[in-house]
């Protein structure tokens, strides 16, 4: 794309163009094929965020990794991805979006190979950090390429397609991971979740080289090294403690790092403002924030993602740890959400030019309704939860999510001018990742806090029924009382354990005591009680945690009122 055409891609105009002008700017078939290619790469990168979640138990067992290393396999990727996004977007402005996209895809594929051949926990953590950096180089170019290639209603459709891809990749990750591990393709076990990136990456790199038109800023900005360092440090000082906080029991140094992020961010802003005044090329174009719409859009996106990713984490943990579902069955539970997301993308794209930001509000309301339906389902089926009972809530959640992710990219980038498309895309994606981290930290603290804090009360609540089961098994009163106390201790210890998959000593002692009674019925009563109590406890904890989701979605609904209405997205073609 030429520099001249780039200057006409802003979306902030208020004048509706005539139909012939819009037709004259209709993208070519090559542009749509190029979009398909970059969306394939985006799907690969976004899939890798969630697919590893299901594979993590297998990785831990195979590599004999510590529990902390398993967490960093997930969190390390998110950290380097978020920290490198702003710099990645600016590199696209300087050296060309297509060039940086291709390099990012190739580096991502290479890092995937390294992850697949890792021999121990330390190696795979390091390779995941590298994979996150490669993703930070690649993903902002996806947003930039869409922004500079499409205009008006075509841009809305392209961003809608990206939104649908984003939602489907996030939701399909657990299912795809479960399928790959269950069928153990070519005997590669968990390594297949990384090896699948190689053919996808090669197709995306070759296709982008052939079909995507190169673009770089006509101003040819220089990379601001000091600004990049300060910005990366500020993001890391926020993301790292939020990710690590729960495992560190929110120690003083966690709060110290979070506090340091404020002065570092202030220094970053001072440096960027000074560089702008001197006519330099700041890594973040501060002019993006002067109209107010871009900054408000970032706030909306931050709040959106503070709820979305955290929900999927809690749902996966509840089904696998609480209900002992397999990775494959857990993945299947996400199918109604994926179906709803796909349906909503088709609905939201034609609505976006007419309703603008209101599509976001509709999505938030529908998704909140889905959360309320899930809360009712958990209350009605604490012990017989199934794919079918989860399906109605999942479909509603997917419909709302699809409307949100289809719309939010276009809403946030609407006021981003051409010369700073890469910078705006990097900032936007960084804010989304920060929202992910904050959401996981907050909902994780609520959910896991409920699991550990209310475990003793949940176990004691099951004691009367447990006592009746022991009486029917003819267990003597003294032995029954000992089993009751041991059951409460076991359940509390197991719920508070750092590694829930590892059986605690108190639980081993409980099973030994049950066997010593000489009654198979007593052993069965212990197992059944622990199982039903765990299901009820996870169901209650998740149901309480979902109030956070409803509150976040309500806040999104309110914040959207602060954005420009923007009924006609075709106005961007004339701006």
C-alpha positions, 0 to 999 in steps of 0.5 A: 500500500502506498503512503498516500493511500495510508493517509486515508485510512482513519476512522474518525470522520463524521461525514457519510461518503457517497456509495460510489466512493465506498465502492471505489475503495472496495478491497481486492480479492488479493486483500481478502486472501491476505486477510485469511493468511494473517488470521491463520497466524493470529489463530495459531498465536492465540491458540497457543495461549490456551492449548498449553493449559490442558497440556500442562499436567502431561508436561509436568509429568513428562519433564518432571517439572516443578509446580512453579515451572508449570505455572511459568510455562503459562505465565512466562509466555503472557509476560513477554508477549505483553512486555514486547507488544508496544515495541513490536508495533513500532517496529512494524511502523519502521521496517514494514508490517509485512516484513515484521509479520513474516519474521514474527511468524518464523520466529514463533514457529522456531520457538515452538520447535524448541518447546517441543524438544525441551528436555526439562522444566527450565528449558521449556520455560525459557523457550516459552519466554522466547515464543512470547517475544515472537508473538509480540513481534507478529501480532501487532502487525495483524491489527496494523495490516487490517487497519491500513488495508481496509476502510469503512464497512470493509474494515469493520468486517475485517476486524469482525473476522479477527474478533471471531478468530480471537474468540474461537482460538481462545475457546477452541484451545482446550478442545484442540489440546484435549484431542491432540493429547488424547489421540497422541498423534505420531506418539508425540504426546504433549509435544504435538501442541507445539509441533502443530504450529510448524505447518501453520506458521510456514503456510502463513509466512509464505502466504503473507509474502505473496498476498499482503501488501507491504506498508511502513510509516511515511515518516519512517520513525526511528526506534526509541530504545530508551522509551522501549526499555522504560515501557517494557519495564513498566509493563513487566512491573505490572504483569509479573507481580500480578501473575506471581502474586497468588503463589507468593502469597502476596508478599511485600515484594509483590506490592513493591514491584507494583508500586514501582510501576507507577514512577516508571510509567511516569518516567516513560510518559515524560520521556515520550512527551519530551521526545515528541516535542523535540520532533523525535519518534516516540514508541507511543504516539501521544497524539492518539490520546488527545481526542479522548476516544482512543484512551476511553476505548483502551479502558473499555478493552482493559475491563472487557479482557479483565473478565473474559480470560479469567472466566475460562481459567476458572471454568477449566479448573472447576471441570478438571480439578472439581469434577475430574473431567478429562482434558477431552471432555473439558474441551468439549464443554467449550464447544457451545461457547465456540458455537455461540462465538461463531454465530455472534460474529456473523450477527455483529459484523452487519450490525456494527456499521449501523449500531456502532458501540451499542453492539458492545453493550448488547454483547456485554448484556448477553454475556452477563445473562449467560453468566447468570444462567451458569450460576443457576446451572451450578446451583441446580446441578452441583453433583450431576453437571454434564455437557448438556446441562452446561450447553445453554449457558455456554451458548449465551456466553459465546453469543455475548463474547462473540459480539464483544471480541468482534467489535472491540478492536474496531472501537479501540482503533477507530481514532488511530491515525495512519502513521501510528497504526503499528504503535496504536495496535501495540498499545491496544494489545498490551492493554488487552494482555494487562487486562487478562493478567489483572482479571486472572489475578483478581478472579483467581484470588477470589476463586482460589481463596474461596476454595482454600478458605471455605474448605473446612466449612464445606467438609463439616457441612457434609459430616451429617450425611457421612455419619449416616453412611458410616452407620449404615456400614456398621462402623463403630462409633469411635472409629466413625468419629475418627473418620469424620475428623480425618475427613475434614482435615483431609479435605481442608489440606487438599483444598489448600495444597499448591498442587491439587493433583498430589494426595496430601498425607492427611488424605493418605492417613484417612484412606488407611483408617477407612481400610482398617475398619475392615468394611468395604462400605466404609471405604466407599463412603469415604471416597463418595463423600470426598467426591461429592463434597469436592463437587459441591465446594467447587460449584459453590466457589465458582458460582460466587466468583461469577458475581465478579464476571457479572460486575465486570460486564456491567461496568463494560456496559456503562463505560461504552456510553463514554465512547463516540456513537459512530453509527456509520463506520463508512465515514472512515472512508471519507475522513 
